[in-house]
């Protein structure tokens, strides 16, 4: 489905000709363009909200600094956290699904394409609304990405910045729900011949699980935001503790599943990379599929472990369900390790990021079990231990999966590969920066440094750990700079026709997207690049193995 240009010209067969230039991009119903718009927007916002984090680390480098005021610091950590979760990591994951899932299932396009485009625009306008808060008096929203009432009501947080935050998060979340519906409906209704559910690639299964959580849990955030908006219009709503705790229940019913929406697609991207760069079929496919579905179901049963310190949650139940997450998580880790054991490993940039994902995300997962245990959680609640845990999940984990995906699928999307030398430099700077930044924060939390404070005294003993963390953040800034240079330089060479064209399947991929041209055509597959027979979840690997067997048989017959 295409959008006719203003001139009214028509292509062959009377089909409307797509608009060209920037108008063609912002009005396109091609799922690949919508996916790229979503991913590209999230990368730009990654830079913006990452800069806020660097400013905070500069403020905390030494005791009693005053680079920014306490009020501005509160705005920085709120928009940084909100931006990363609502505007960067979640939309990037859904954008990957919008782009890749139709290709992986052999479909010519995405279901409900116009609604999918509307989902992107809701997301983009939500990001604009949230960031616009900085331009209003007294500034942007400043009550954290969770914004508990009554602190977030109009008495304690006056100004339009908070109202714009509510509007922005509401729009972006609505856009995410729309895109989640589109991806799920595409998988259910538009699979190619032979593509049964148990022949779907691991990445497509991860998007099914993610979209189920988006559809099941994200509306709770819309309800929580509606309650917060009512409370800002009438602050007396929050005089009753029922509504304050009720808001937290609604929020965390969304807030825990969203962690897995920000995890499953990147885990699956890592799984795809590990299989391809090991030259092996992904190990434990059916167990991994089942674990993703069990994980998704359990994710909506553990939200109360975020509320242990309120005294309003049933500790035994929420602790038990939190610890139960170890079972599906263990299956997924076992499958990843089983895939690479005995394989012929190739250490290109995608594989480096994929391998680093495994131990780093493990730290985030294990410390998640710790904070899901009430006796430990009481000690570390609202300390820098929680900051460390969250960042090992969403940066040391998901961000490494994100970059593995970027380096892996970039040749398919653009027809050229990102520079390998810069890719390796990016990787090592990111490994050093991530661990130097966030490992010390575990110790800070254990020693008692509270999060969301803009300064601390020299007598508290936090100075040298904060200094180490800030040095690590400089490495992170360097890593992101190298990645940006690699990305922009490669795209510029491609635009000027100086980049070496990558083969359609540069890595020896296993799934259907590698069977079409790079970049894929409007309807994904053509007579020159048809959909190959689908015989398993790795159809291209099956095809190569059959050809090798036939060649071996021909050779022995002679």
LUMFIZA-196385 format. One record per residue (C-alpha): x, y negated, z; residue number from 1. Coordinates in Angstrom, 1 decimal. Layout:
N
VEXBA      xx      yy      zz   nr
VEXBA       X       Y       Z  NUM
...
END
This chain:
558
VEXBA      xx      yy      zz   nr
VEXBA     0.0     0.0     0.0    1
VEXBA     1.5    -3.3    -1.0    2
VEXBA     0.7    -7.0    -0.8    3
VEXBA     0.0    -9.0    -4.0    4
VEXBA     2.0   -12.1    -4.7    5
VEXBA     0.3   -15.5    -5.0    6
VEXBA     0.7   -15.4    -8.7    7
VEXBA    -1.6   -12.4    -9.0    8
VEXBA     0.7   -10.5   -11.3    9
VEXBA     0.2    -6.7   -11.3   10
VEXBA     2.6    -3.9   -11.8   11
VEXBA     2.1    -0.6   -13.7   12
VEXBA    -1.2     1.1   -13.3   13
VEXBA    -2.7    -2.1   -11.9   14
VEXBA    -1.0    -1.7    -8.6   15
VEXBA    -0.2    -5.1    -6.8   16
VEXBA     3.4    -6.1    -6.9   17
VEXBA     5.0    -6.6    -3.5   18
VEXBA     5.8   -10.1    -2.5   19
VEXBA     9.5   -10.9    -2.8   20
VEXBA    11.9   -12.6    -0.4   21
VEXBA    11.1   -13.4     3.2   22
VEXBA     7.4   -13.3     2.5   23
VEXBA     7.7    -9.8     1.2   24
VEXBA     9.3    -8.8     4.5   25
VEXBA     6.9   -10.4     6.9   26
VEXBA     3.8    -9.2     5.1   27
VEXBA     5.0    -5.8     4.0   28
VEXBA     3.0    -2.6     4.9   29
VEXBA     6.0    -0.4     4.0   30
VEXBA     6.8     1.4     7.3   31
VEXBA    10.5     1.1     6.6   32
VEXBA    10.3    -2.7     6.5   33
VEXBA     8.1    -2.8     9.6   34
VEXBA    10.5    -0.5    11.4   35
VEXBA    13.5    -2.7    10.4   36
VEXBA    11.7    -5.9    11.4   37
VEXBA    11.1    -4.3    14.9   38
VEXBA    14.6    -3.0    15.3   39
VEXBA    16.2    -6.2    14.0   40
VEXBA    14.1    -8.4    16.2   41
VEXBA    15.0    -6.2    19.2   42
VEXBA    18.7    -6.5    18.4   43
VEXBA    18.6   -10.3    18.3   44
VEXBA    16.8   -10.3    21.6   45
VEXBA    19.4    -7.9    22.9   46
VEXBA    22.0   -10.6    22.4   47
VEXBA    19.8   -13.3    23.9   48
VEXBA    18.8   -11.5    27.1   49
VEXBA    22.3    -9.9    27.4   50
VEXBA    23.7   -13.4    27.5   51
VEXBA    21.5   -14.1    30.5   52
VEXBA    23.1   -11.1    32.3   53
VEXBA    26.6   -12.4    31.5   54
VEXBA    25.6   -15.7    33.1   55
VEXBA    24.4   -13.9    36.2   56
VEXBA    27.6   -11.9    36.5   57
VEXBA    29.7   -15.1    36.1   58
VEXBA    27.7   -16.6    39.0   59
VEXBA    28.4   -13.5    41.2   60
VEXBA    32.1   -13.1    40.4   61
VEXBA    33.2   -14.9    43.5   62
VEXBA    31.5   -15.8    46.8   63
VEXBA    29.5   -19.1    47.2   64
VEXBA    29.7   -20.1    43.5   65
VEXBA    27.2   -22.6    42.2   66
VEXBA    27.4   -22.2    38.4   67
VEXBA    23.6   -22.0    38.3   68
VEXBA    21.0   -23.0    40.9   69
VEXBA    19.0   -20.4    42.8   70
VEXBA    15.9   -21.3    40.9   71
VEXBA    17.6   -20.8    37.5   72
VEXBA    19.2   -17.6    38.7   73
VEXBA    15.7   -16.2    39.5   74
VEXBA    14.6   -17.1    36.0   75
VEXBA    17.6   -15.4    34.5   76
VEXBA    17.2   -12.1    36.2   77
VEXBA    13.4   -12.1    35.5   78
VEXBA    13.7   -12.8    31.8   79
VEXBA    16.7   -10.5    31.5   80
VEXBA    14.9    -7.6    33.1   81
VEXBA    11.6    -8.3    31.3   82
VEXBA    13.4    -8.9    28.0   83
VEXBA    15.3    -5.6    28.1   84
VEXBA    12.3    -3.5    29.0   85
VEXBA     9.4    -5.2    27.2   86
VEXBA    11.3    -6.7    24.2   87
VEXBA    14.4    -4.7    23.5   88
VEXBA    14.7    -1.0    24.5   89
VEXBA    11.0    -0.1    24.2   90
VEXBA    10.4    -1.8    20.9   91
VEXBA    13.7    -0.5    19.4   92
VEXBA    12.6     3.0    20.2   93
VEXBA     9.2     2.5    18.6   94
VEXBA    10.8     0.8    15.7   95
VEXBA    12.9     3.9    15.1   96
VEXBA     9.8     6.0    15.1   97
VEXBA     8.0     3.7    12.7   98
VEXBA    11.0     4.0    10.3   99
VEXBA    12.0     7.6    10.7  100
VEXBA     9.0     9.7    11.5  101
VEXBA     7.3     9.4     8.1  102
VEXBA    10.6    10.3     6.4  103
VEXBA    11.2    13.3     8.7  104
VEXBA     7.8    14.8     8.1  105
VEXBA     7.8    14.2     4.4  106
VEXBA     5.1    11.6     4.3  107
VEXBA     4.9     8.8     1.7  108
VEXBA     4.1     6.2     4.4  109
VEXBA     2.8     5.6     7.8  110
VEXBA    -0.9     5.8     8.9  111
VEXBA    -2.7     2.5     9.4  112
VEXBA     0.1     0.4     7.9  113
VEXBA    -1.7    -3.0     8.2  114
VEXBA    -2.4    -2.3    11.9  115
VEXBA     1.3    -1.3    12.4  116
VEXBA     2.4    -4.6    10.9  117
VEXBA     0.0    -6.4    13.3  118
VEXBA     1.6    -4.5    16.1  119
VEXBA     5.0    -5.9    15.1  120
VEXBA     3.6    -9.4    15.0  121
VEXBA     2.1    -9.1    18.5  122
VEXBA     5.5    -8.0    19.7  123
VEXBA     7.3   -10.8    18.0  124
VEXBA     4.9   -13.5    19.2  125
VEXBA     5.1   -12.0    22.7  126
VEXBA     8.8   -12.4    22.7  127
VEXBA     8.5   -16.1    21.6  128
VEXBA     5.9   -16.7    24.4  129
VEXBA     8.1   -15.2    27.1  130
VEXBA    11.2   -17.2    26.1  131
VEXBA     9.2   -20.4    25.6  132
VEXBA     8.9   -20.5    29.4  133
VEXBA    12.4   -21.9    29.6  134
VEXBA    11.1   -25.1    27.9  135
VEXBA     8.4   -25.7    30.4  136
VEXBA     8.6   -27.4    33.8  137
VEXBA     9.6   -25.9    36.3  138
VEXBA    11.1   -23.3    33.9  139
VEXBA    10.6   -19.6    33.0  140
VEXBA     8.9   -17.0    35.1  141
VEXBA    11.0   -16.2    38.2  142
VEXBA     9.4   -13.2    40.0  143
VEXBA    11.1   -10.2    38.4  144
VEXBA    10.0    -7.9    35.6  145
VEXBA     7.3    -6.4    38.0  146
VEXBA     6.0    -9.8    39.3  147
VEXBA     4.3    -8.6    42.5  148
VEXBA     1.5   -10.7    43.9  149
VEXBA     1.0   -12.8    45.9  150
VEXBA     4.5   -14.2    45.1  151
VEXBA     3.5   -14.3    41.4  152
VEXBA     0.3   -16.2    41.9  153
VEXBA    -0.2   -19.9    41.0  154
VEXBA     0.5   -21.0    44.6  155
VEXBA     3.9   -19.4    45.0  156
VEXBA     4.9   -19.6    41.3  157
VEXBA     3.3   -22.7    39.8  158
VEXBA     3.9   -23.8    36.2  159
VEXBA     3.3   -22.6    32.7  160
VEXBA     6.4   -20.4    32.5  161
VEXBA     4.6   -17.7    34.5  162
VEXBA     1.5   -18.0    32.4  163
VEXBA     3.5   -17.7    29.2  164
VEXBA     5.2   -14.6    30.7  165
VEXBA     1.9   -12.9    31.2  166
VEXBA     0.8   -13.8    27.7  167
VEXBA     4.1   -12.6    26.2  168
VEXBA     4.2    -9.3    28.1  169
VEXBA     0.5    -8.7    27.2  170
VEXBA     1.1    -9.3    23.5  171
VEXBA     4.2    -7.2    23.3  172
VEXBA     2.6    -4.3    25.2  173
VEXBA    -0.4    -4.5    22.9  174
VEXBA     1.9    -4.3    19.9  175
VEXBA     3.7    -1.3    21.4  176
VEXBA     0.4     0.5    21.9  177
VEXBA    -0.6    -0.2    18.3  178
VEXBA     2.7     1.1    17.0  179
VEXBA     2.5     4.1    19.2  180
VEXBA    -0.9     5.0    17.9  181
VEXBA     0.3     4.6    14.3  182
VEXBA     3.3     6.9    14.7  183
VEXBA     1.3     9.6    16.6  184
VEXBA    -1.5     9.5    14.0  185
VEXBA     1.1     9.8    11.2  186
VEXBA     2.5    12.9    12.7  187
VEXBA    -0.9    14.5    13.2  188
VEXBA    -2.3    13.7     9.8  189
VEXBA     0.4    13.1     7.2  190
VEXBA     2.9    16.0     7.5  191
VEXBA     4.1    17.5     4.2  192
VEXBA     3.3    21.0     3.1  193
VEXBA     4.9    23.6     5.3  194
VEXBA     5.7    21.1     8.1  195
VEXBA     3.9    22.8    11.0  196
VEXBA     4.2    21.3    14.5  197
VEXBA     6.9    23.7    15.4  198
VEXBA     8.9    22.7    12.4  199
VEXBA     9.0    19.0    13.3  200
VEXBA    12.5    17.7    14.0  201
VEXBA    13.5    17.1    17.7  202
VEXBA    13.4    13.3    17.1  203
VEXBA     9.8    13.5    15.8  204
VEXBA     8.8    15.5    18.8  205
VEXBA    10.4    12.9    21.1  206
VEXBA     8.2    10.3    19.4  207
VEXBA     5.1    12.4    20.0  208
VEXBA     5.9    12.6    23.7  209
VEXBA     6.8     8.9    23.8  210
VEXBA     3.6     7.8    22.0  211
VEXBA     1.5    10.0    24.3  212
VEXBA     2.9     8.1    27.2  213
VEXBA     2.5     4.7    25.5  214
VEXBA    -1.2     5.5    24.9  215
VEXBA    -1.8     7.0    28.3  216
VEXBA     0.2     4.6    30.5  217
VEXBA     0.7     1.3    28.8  218
VEXBA    -3.0     0.2    29.2  219
VEXBA    -2.4     0.2    33.0  220
VEXBA     0.0    -2.6    32.5  221
VEXBA    -2.6    -4.6    30.6  222
VEXBA    -5.0    -4.1    33.5  223
VEXBA    -2.3    -5.2    36.0  224
VEXBA    -1.6    -8.3    33.9  225
VEXBA    -5.3    -9.1    33.7  226
VEXBA    -5.5    -8.8    37.5  227
VEXBA    -2.5   -11.1    37.9  228
VEXBA    -4.0   -13.6    35.5  229
VEXBA    -7.2   -13.6    37.6  230
VEXBA    -5.1   -14.1    40.7  231
VEXBA    -3.4   -17.1    39.1  232
VEXBA    -6.7   -18.7    38.4  233
VEXBA    -8.1   -17.8    41.9  234
VEXBA    -5.2   -17.1    44.3  235
VEXBA    -7.7   -16.1    47.0  236
VEXBA    -8.0   -12.8    45.1  237
VEXBA    -4.7   -11.7    46.7  238
VEXBA    -5.7   -12.6    50.2  239
VEXBA    -6.7    -8.9    50.5  240
VEXBA    -3.9    -6.5    50.6  241
VEXBA    -6.0    -4.0    48.6  242
VEXBA    -5.4    -6.0    45.5  243
VEXBA    -1.7    -6.5    46.2  244
VEXBA    -1.1    -2.8    46.6  245
VEXBA    -3.6    -2.1    43.8  246
VEXBA    -1.5    -4.2    41.4  247
VEXBA     1.6    -2.2    42.3  248
VEXBA    -0.2     1.1    41.6  249
VEXBA    -1.3    -0.2    38.2  250
VEXBA     2.1    -1.6    37.4  251
VEXBA     4.1     1.5    38.4  252
VEXBA     1.7     3.8    36.6  253
VEXBA     3.1     2.0    33.6  254
VEXBA     6.5     1.3    35.0  255
VEXBA     7.7     4.9    35.4  256
VEXBA     6.5     6.4    32.0  257
VEXBA     8.1     3.4    30.2  258
VEXBA    11.5     4.6    31.5  259
VEXBA    11.0     7.8    29.5  260
VEXBA     9.7     5.9    26.4  261
VEXBA    13.1     4.2    26.7  262
VEXBA    14.8     7.5    27.0  263
VEXBA    13.2    10.3    24.9  264
VEXBA    13.9     8.7    21.4  265
VEXBA    17.5     8.0    22.3  266
VEXBA    17.9    11.5    23.8  267
VEXBA    16.5    13.0    20.6  268
VEXBA    18.8    10.8    18.5  269
VEXBA    21.7    12.2    20.4  270
VEXBA    20.4    15.7    19.9  271
VEXBA    20.2    15.1    16.2  272
VEXBA    23.8    13.7    16.1  273
VEXBA    25.2    16.6    18.2  274
VEXBA    23.7    19.2    16.0  275
VEXBA    24.9    17.6    12.7  276
VEXBA    28.4    16.8    14.0  277
VEXBA    28.7    20.2    15.5  278
VEXBA    27.7    21.9    12.3  279
VEXBA    25.1    23.9    14.2  280
VEXBA    21.4    24.3    14.5  281
VEXBA    20.1    22.5    17.6  282
VEXBA    20.2    25.0    20.5  283
VEXBA    17.0    25.7    22.5  284
VEXBA    14.6    23.9    20.2  285
VEXBA    11.3    25.3    21.6  286
VEXBA    12.5    24.9    25.2  287
VEXBA    13.3    21.2    24.5  288
VEXBA    10.0    20.6    22.8  289
VEXBA     8.2    22.1    25.8  290
VEXBA    10.4    20.1    28.3  291
VEXBA     9.6    16.8    26.5  292
VEXBA     5.8    17.5    26.9  293
VEXBA     6.2    18.5    30.5  294
VEXBA     8.4    15.5    31.2  295
VEXBA     5.8    13.2    29.7  296
VEXBA     3.0    14.7    31.8  297
VEXBA     5.1    14.6    35.0  298
VEXBA     6.1    11.0    34.3  299
VEXBA     2.6     9.9    35.0  300
VEXBA     2.5    11.6    38.4  301
VEXBA     5.6    10.1    40.1  302
VEXBA     4.8     6.3    40.1  303
VEXBA     4.4     6.1    43.8  304
VEXBA     8.1     6.8    44.5  305
VEXBA     8.6     3.1    43.6  306
VEXBA     6.4     2.3    46.6  307
VEXBA     7.9     4.3    49.4  308
VEXBA     8.9     1.1    51.3  309
VEXBA     5.4    -0.3    51.2  310
VEXBA     4.1     2.5    53.5  311
VEXBA     1.1     2.8    51.1  312
VEXBA     2.3     5.9    49.1  313
VEXBA     2.1     9.6    50.0  314
VEXBA     5.7    10.4    50.4  315
VEXBA     5.7    14.2    50.2  316
VEXBA     3.7    14.3    47.0  317
VEXBA     5.6    11.6    45.1  318
VEXBA     9.0    13.0    46.3  319
VEXBA     8.0    16.5    45.2  320
VEXBA     6.9    15.4    41.7  321
VEXBA    10.0    13.3    41.3  322
VEXBA    12.3    16.2    42.1  323
VEXBA    10.3    18.4    39.8  324
VEXBA    11.6    16.3    36.9  325
VEXBA    14.9    18.0    37.3  326
VEXBA    13.5    21.1    35.6  327
VEXBA    12.6    19.7    32.2  328
VEXBA    15.7    17.4    32.4  329
VEXBA    17.9    20.4    33.0  330
VEXBA    16.5    22.2    30.0  331
VEXBA    17.3    19.2    27.8  332
VEXBA    20.8    18.9    29.1  333
VEXBA    21.4    22.6    28.7  334
VEXBA    20.2    22.4    25.1  335
VEXBA    22.6    19.6    24.3  336
VEXBA    25.6    21.3    25.8  337
VEXBA    24.6    24.6    24.2  338
VEXBA    24.5    22.9    20.8  339
VEXBA    28.1    21.7    20.9  340
VEXBA    29.7    24.7    22.6  341
VEXBA    31.4    26.8    19.8  342
VEXBA    30.7    24.2    17.1  343
VEXBA    33.0    22.6    14.7  344
VEXBA    33.0    19.2    16.2  345
VEXBA    33.6    16.0    14.1  346
VEXBA    34.4    12.9    16.1  347
VEXBA    32.9    10.1    14.0  348
VEXBA    31.4     7.1    15.8  349
VEXBA    27.9     8.6    16.1  350
VEXBA    29.3    11.7    17.8  351
VEXBA    31.5     9.6    20.2  352
VEXBA    28.4     7.7    21.4  353
VEXBA    26.4    10.9    21.6  354
VEXBA    29.0    12.7    23.7  355
VEXBA    29.3     9.7    26.1  356
VEXBA    25.6     9.6    26.6  357
VEXBA    25.5    13.0    28.3  358
VEXBA    27.6    12.4    31.4  359
VEXBA    26.6     8.8    31.8  360
VEXBA    22.9     9.4    31.6  361
VEXBA    23.4    12.3    34.0  362
VEXBA    24.6     9.8    36.7  363
VEXBA    21.4     7.8    36.1  364
VEXBA    19.3    10.9    36.4  365
VEXBA    20.9    12.3    39.5  366
VEXBA    20.7     8.9    41.3  367
VEXBA    17.1     8.8    40.3  368
VEXBA    16.5    11.9    42.3  369
VEXBA    18.2    10.2    45.2  370
VEXBA    15.9     7.1    45.1  371
VEXBA    13.0     9.5    44.7  372
VEXBA    13.8    10.9    48.1  373
VEXBA    12.2     8.7    50.8  374
VEXBA    15.0     9.0    53.5  375
VEXBA    17.5     7.7    51.0  376
VEXBA    15.2     5.2    49.3  377
VEXBA    14.5     3.5    52.6  378
VEXBA    18.2     2.7    52.9  379
VEXBA    18.8     1.5    49.3  380
VEXBA    15.5    -0.1    48.4  381
VEXBA    16.0    -3.6    46.9  382
VEXBA    19.8    -3.2    47.0  383
VEXBA    22.4    -3.1    44.3  384
VEXBA    22.2     0.7    44.4  385
VEXBA    18.9     0.4    42.5  386
VEXBA    20.5    -2.0    40.0  387
VEXBA    23.2     0.5    39.4  388
VEXBA    20.8     3.4    39.0  389
VEXBA    18.6     1.5    36.5  390
VEXBA    21.5     0.4    34.4  391
VEXBA    23.0     3.9    34.2  392
VEXBA    19.6     5.0    32.9  393
VEXBA    19.0     2.2    30.5  394
VEXBA    22.5     1.0    29.5  395
VEXBA    25.0     3.8    30.2  396
VEXBA    22.3     6.2    28.9  397
VEXBA    19.8     4.7    26.5  398
VEXBA    22.1     2.1    25.0  399
VEXBA    24.7     4.7    24.0  400
VEXBA    21.9     6.7    22.4  401
VEXBA    20.8     3.6    20.6  402
VEXBA    24.2     3.0    19.2  403
VEXBA    24.6     6.7    18.2  404
VEXBA    21.4     6.3    16.3  405
VEXBA    22.5     3.0    14.6  406
VEXBA    25.8     4.5    13.4  407
VEXBA    24.1     7.7    12.4  408
VEXBA    21.2     6.4    10.3  409
VEXBA    22.8     3.1     9.1  410
VEXBA    23.9     4.7     5.8  411
VEXBA    20.4     6.0     5.2  412
VEXBA    18.8     2.7     5.9  413
VEXBA    21.3     0.5     3.9  414
VEXBA    23.2     2.8     1.6  415
VEXBA    26.6     1.8     3.2  416
VEXBA    28.3     2.9     6.4  417
VEXBA    29.4     0.8     9.3  418
VEXBA    33.2     0.5     9.7  419
VEXBA    34.6     3.5    11.5  420
VEXBA    37.6     1.7    13.1  421
VEXBA    35.5    -1.1    14.5  422
VEXBA    33.0     1.6    15.5  423
VEXBA    35.6     3.4    17.6  424
VEXBA    36.8     0.1    19.1  425
VEXBA    33.2    -0.8    19.9  426
VEXBA    32.8     2.6    21.6  427
VEXBA    35.9     2.4    23.9  428
VEXBA    35.2    -1.1    24.9  429
VEXBA    31.6    -0.1    25.8  430
VEXBA    32.7     2.9    27.8  431
VEXBA    35.2     0.9    29.8  432
VEXBA    32.8    -2.1    30.2  433
VEXBA    29.8     0.0    31.2  434
VEXBA    31.5     2.0    33.9  435
VEXBA    33.6    -0.9    35.2  436
VEXBA    30.5    -3.1    35.4  437
VEXBA    28.0    -0.7    37.0  438
VEXBA    30.0     1.9    39.1  439
VEXBA    31.0    -0.8    41.7  440
VEXBA    27.3    -1.8    42.1  441
VEXBA    26.6     1.6    43.6  442
VEXBA    29.1     0.7    46.4  443
VEXBA    27.6    -2.8    46.7  444
VEXBA    24.2    -1.3    47.3  445
VEXBA    25.4     1.2    49.8  446
VEXBA    27.2    -1.5    51.7  447
VEXBA    24.0    -3.5    51.8  448
VEXBA    24.2    -6.2    49.1  449
VEXBA    20.6    -7.1    48.2  450
VEXBA    19.6    -7.5    44.6  451
VEXBA    18.1   -10.7    43.3  452
VEXBA    20.4   -13.0    45.3  453
VEXBA    22.3   -15.8    43.6  454
VEXBA    25.3   -15.9    46.0  455
VEXBA    26.9   -14.3    49.0  456
VEXBA    29.3   -15.2    51.8  457
VEXBA    33.0   -14.4    51.8  458
VEXBA    32.7   -12.6    55.1  459
VEXBA    30.3   -10.0    53.7  460
VEXBA    33.0    -8.0    51.9  461
VEXBA    31.3    -8.0    48.5  462
VEXBA    33.8   -10.1    46.7  463
VEXBA    36.2    -7.7    45.1  464
VEXBA    33.5    -5.3    44.0  465
VEXBA    31.6    -8.1    42.3  466
VEXBA    34.9    -9.3    40.7  467
VEXBA    35.4    -5.8    39.2  468
VEXBA    31.9    -5.8    38.0  469
VEXBA    32.3    -9.2    36.3  470
VEXBA    35.5    -8.1    34.6  471
VEXBA    33.6    -5.1    33.3  472
VEXBA    30.9    -7.4    31.9  473
VEXBA    33.7    -9.2    29.9  474
VEXBA    34.5    -5.8    28.3  475
VEXBA    30.8    -5.4    27.5  476
VEXBA    30.7    -8.8    25.8  477
VEXBA    33.7    -7.8    23.8  478
VEXBA    32.1    -4.5    22.8  479
VEXBA    28.9    -6.3    21.6  480
VEXBA    31.0    -8.9    19.7  481
VEXBA    32.9    -6.1    17.9  482
VEXBA    29.5    -4.4    17.0  483
VEXBA    28.1    -7.7    15.7  484
VEXBA    31.2    -8.3    13.6  485
VEXBA    31.0    -4.8    12.2  486
VEXBA    27.3    -5.1    11.4  487
VEXBA    27.4    -8.5     9.8  488
VEXBA    30.6    -7.8     7.9  489
VEXBA    29.2    -4.6     6.5  490
VEXBA    25.9    -6.2     5.5  491
VEXBA    27.8    -9.1     3.9  492
VEXBA    30.0    -6.8     1.8  493
VEXBA    26.8    -4.9     0.8  494
VEXBA    25.1    -8.1    -0.3  495
VEXBA    28.2    -9.1    -2.3  496
VEXBA    28.5    -5.7    -3.9  497
VEXBA    31.9    -5.0    -2.3  498
VEXBA    30.9    -2.2     0.1  499
VEXBA    31.6     1.4    -0.9  500
VEXBA    28.2     3.1    -1.4  501
VEXBA    27.6     6.0     1.0  502
VEXBA    26.3     9.3    -0.3  503
VEXBA    22.6    10.1     0.3  504
VEXBA    23.7    12.6     2.9  505
VEXBA    27.0    11.5     4.3  506
VEXBA    27.0    13.6     7.4  507
VEXBA    25.5    16.8     6.2  508
VEXBA    22.1    16.1     7.9  509
VEXBA    19.5    18.7     8.9  510
VEXBA    16.2    16.9     8.4  511
VEXBA    14.2    15.6     5.5  512
VEXBA    15.2    11.9     5.5  513
VEXBA    18.6    13.0     4.3  514
VEXBA    17.1    14.5     1.1  515
VEXBA    15.9    11.2    -0.3  516
VEXBA    18.0     8.3    -1.7  517
VEXBA    19.8     5.7     0.5  518
VEXBA    18.0     3.4     1.1  519
VEXBA    14.7     5.4     0.6  520
VEXBA    12.3     4.2    -2.2  521
VEXBA     8.9     2.6    -1.5  522
VEXBA     7.1     5.9    -1.1  523
VEXBA    10.1     7.7     0.4  524
VEXBA    10.4    10.6    -2.0  525
VEXBA    10.5    10.7    -5.9  526
VEXBA    10.8    13.4    -8.6  527
VEXBA    14.6    12.8    -8.5  528
VEXBA    14.6    13.2    -4.7  529
VEXBA    11.6    15.5    -3.9  530
VEXBA    10.7    16.9    -0.6  531
VEXBA    12.6    20.2    -0.2  532
VEXBA    10.9    23.3     1.1  533
VEXBA    10.3    23.2     4.8  534
VEXBA    11.2    26.5     6.5  535
VEXBA    12.2    25.3    10.0  536
VEXBA    12.9    22.2    12.0  537
VEXBA    16.3    21.9    10.1  538
VEXBA    15.2    22.4     6.4  539
VEXBA    18.3    21.0     4.8  540
VEXBA    20.5    23.2     7.0  541
VEXBA    18.4    26.2     5.8  542
VEXBA    18.9    25.1     2.2  543
VEXBA    22.7    24.8     2.5  544
VEXBA    22.9    28.2     4.3  545
VEXBA    20.8    29.9     1.5  546
VEXBA    23.1    28.4    -1.1  547
VEXBA    26.2    29.6     0.7  548
VEXBA    24.7    33.1     1.0  549
VEXBA    23.8    33.1    -2.7  550
VEXBA    27.3    31.9    -3.7  551
VEXBA    28.9    34.5    -1.5  552
VEXBA    26.6    37.2    -3.0  553
VEXBA    27.5    36.0    -6.6  554
VEXBA    31.2    36.1    -5.7  555
VEXBA    31.1    39.6    -4.3  556
VEXBA    29.0    40.8    -7.2  557
VEXBA    31.7    39.7    -9.7  558
END
